[in-house]
C-alpha cells in the first residue's frame, strides 16, 4: 500500500509524521472500518491533523500531538473481535495502541500518555495538554464521522491509500 497526498497539506505536519504515515503496518489500518463509514487510517489521520493544528495554536508540543493522534488507534485488527484480556475494546485498544506504537516508533512519554488516555472518561484522566487535545480531537472526529461529515484531511480526497 501507498498513499497519495494533495499539495495543500502543511509540509511541517508531514515532516512530523512521515515515518509513521508511510509505514506499511500503519497503512494496514485503512483495511478496518471505523465509525461506520470511514476507516481507522483516515480517522487517525484526521485526529492527528486536527490535534497538530490545535496544539500549534495553543503553544503545545504540536509534533507530539500529531504523532499521538496518528497512533491513538494503532491496532491493526478488527475491533469487533474479542480482546485477549476479555476487556471491552474501549478499555483494551488504548493499551494495545501504546504497545504497538512503542514497538514500532519509539514514542515519548507524552505521546504514550495521550494514547493511553484518549478514551477519557472511559479510561484514565489525561495528564498533559497534548493528551487533552487528542481526547478532544478524537471526540470531534468521531462525532463528525458518525454524522457522515468529512473534515480535515478526509475532505476532497486530500489523502488516498492506494494498493501497491
Residue pairs with C-beta under 8 A, 6 or more apart in sequence:
1 24
1 27
1 28
1 30
1 161
1 162
1 163
1 164
2 27
2 161
2 162
2 164
3 21
3 22
3 27
3 159
3 160
3 161
3 162
4 159
4 160
4 162
5 14
5 158
5 159
6 156
6 157
6 158
6 159
8 158
9 49
9 153
9 158
9 159
13 49
13 52
13 66
14 21
16 52
16 62
16 63
16 66
16 67
17 48
17 66
17 67
17 70
19 105
20 26
20 67
20 70
20 71
20 105
21 45
21 70
23 104
23 105
25 76
25 104
26 41
26 70
26 74
26 104
27 41
27 161
28 76
29 39
29 40
29 41
29 44
29 73
29 74
29 76
30 39
30 40
30 41
30 42
30 161
31 39
31 76
32 39
32 40
32 41
32 76
32 77
32 78
32 79
33 39
33 40
34 40
34 42
34 43
34 73
34 79
34 145
35 43
35 142
35 145
35 146
36 145
36 146
37 145
37 148
38 145
38 154
40 73
40 75
41 161
42 153
42 154
42 159
43 73
43 141
43 142
43 145
44 69
44 70
44 71
44 72
44 73
44 74
45 70
45 152
45 153
45 154
45 159
46 137
46 141
46 151
46 152
46 153
46 154
47 69
47 70
47 72
47 73
47 134
47 137
47 138
47 141
48 65
48 66
48 67
48 68
48 69
48 70
49 66
49 69
49 152
49 153
50 69
50 137
50 140
50 141
50 151
50 152
51 65
51 66
51 68
51 69
51 130
51 133
51 134
51 137
52 62
52 63
52 65
52 66
52 69
54 60
54 65
54 133
54 136
54 137
55 61
55 62
55 64
55 65
55 66
55 129
55 130
55 133
56 62
58 129
58 133
60 129
60 130
60 133
61 110
61 129
61 130
64 108
64 110
64 111
64 114
64 130
65 114
65 130
65 133
65 134
67 105
67 107
67 111
68 107
68 110
68 111
68 114
68 115
68 118
68 130
68 131
68 134
69 114
69 133
69 134
69 137
69 138
71 97
71 100
71 101
71 105
71 107
71 111
71 115
72 94
72 97
72 114
72 115
72 118
72 134
72 138
73 93
73 97
74 97
74 100
74 101
74 104
74 115
75 93
75 96
75 97
75 100
76 100
79 89
79 93
83 89
83 92
83 93
83 96
84 92
85 92
90 119
90 122
90 123
91 119
91 122
91 123
93 119
94 115
94 116
94 117
94 118
94 119
94 123
95 116
97 115
98 107
98 112
98 115
98 116
101 107
101 111
101 112
101 115
102 112
107 115
110 128
110 130
110 131
111 130
113 126
113 127
113 128
113 130
113 131
114 126
114 128
114 130
114 131
114 133
114 134
114 135
115 134
116 123
116 124
117 123
117 124
117 125
117 126
117 127
117 131
117 134
117 135
118 126
118 131
118 134
118 135
118 138
119 135
119 138
120 126
120 135
126 132
126 134
126 135
140 151
141 151
141 152
144 150
144 151
150 156
153 159
